[in-house]
């Protein structure tokens, strides 16, 4: 999802942070029965590095599947 939604981000950088033990990653899944195949689909994700001693977290990547984004036309 990160590589697809963030095409200018180097893939090796994405892989390095996602698998870095200091970073955490969460996936948002859809179990909408209308999705093709009936399996859960990843519709969003975030990769972040927590700093618990400072009660702070740094977001490295945040992405939402384009099928879940709302298109807004000009005002």
N, C-alpha and C positions, 0 to 999 in steps of 0.2 A: 504494500500500500504506500509506504513512504517513497519508494523509488518511482512508483507510477504517478503519484500526486505531486512529487517534488522532483521533476525531471532534470533540473539544473544542479541538483545536489549529487556529488560523486557517490556512486554506489558503495565503494570501499569505505567511505566515511560513515555512511549509514550503517553498514554491517559492523564496523568497529564500535560505534556507540551502542547499538542495540545489544551486542554481545559483551560489552564492558560490564564487569560486575558492579561497578559504582553507579550504573544507570539502571533504571526500572522502565519497563514498557507495559502498557496496557492496551488491550484491543477492545473495541466496541463491536459487538456482534449483533446481527439481526437474525431473528428466527421467524421472520415473516413467512408464512406458508406460501405466499405468492412468489417468493424468490425461486428462481430456477434450480432444480435439483433437490429442493427440500432441505438441504443442509444449511447450517448457519453460515452467513456471509459476513466477512469483516467489512464494516462500513466506516470505521474510524480507528485512529490510533494515536497514542502519544508516547514519546520517549522522553524521560526526564531524569535529572540527577538530583536526588534529595541531599540536603545539608541539614540533618536533624538538629545538630548543635546550634545552628543559627535559625531554626524553624523557617527554612527557606527551601525552595526547589527551583532549579534551572530547567526550563523546557528546551530540549534539543530539537525535537520534531513534533509537530502536531499536524495530522492530516485527516481529511474526511473524503470518502469515496465521492467522486463527482456525481454519481447517481443519487446521492443523498443531499446534495447542495441545492439551495434555492436560487434560481436565476432571478435577478432583480433588473427590471428595465429602467431606463432613464426616468427621472422625476417629472 
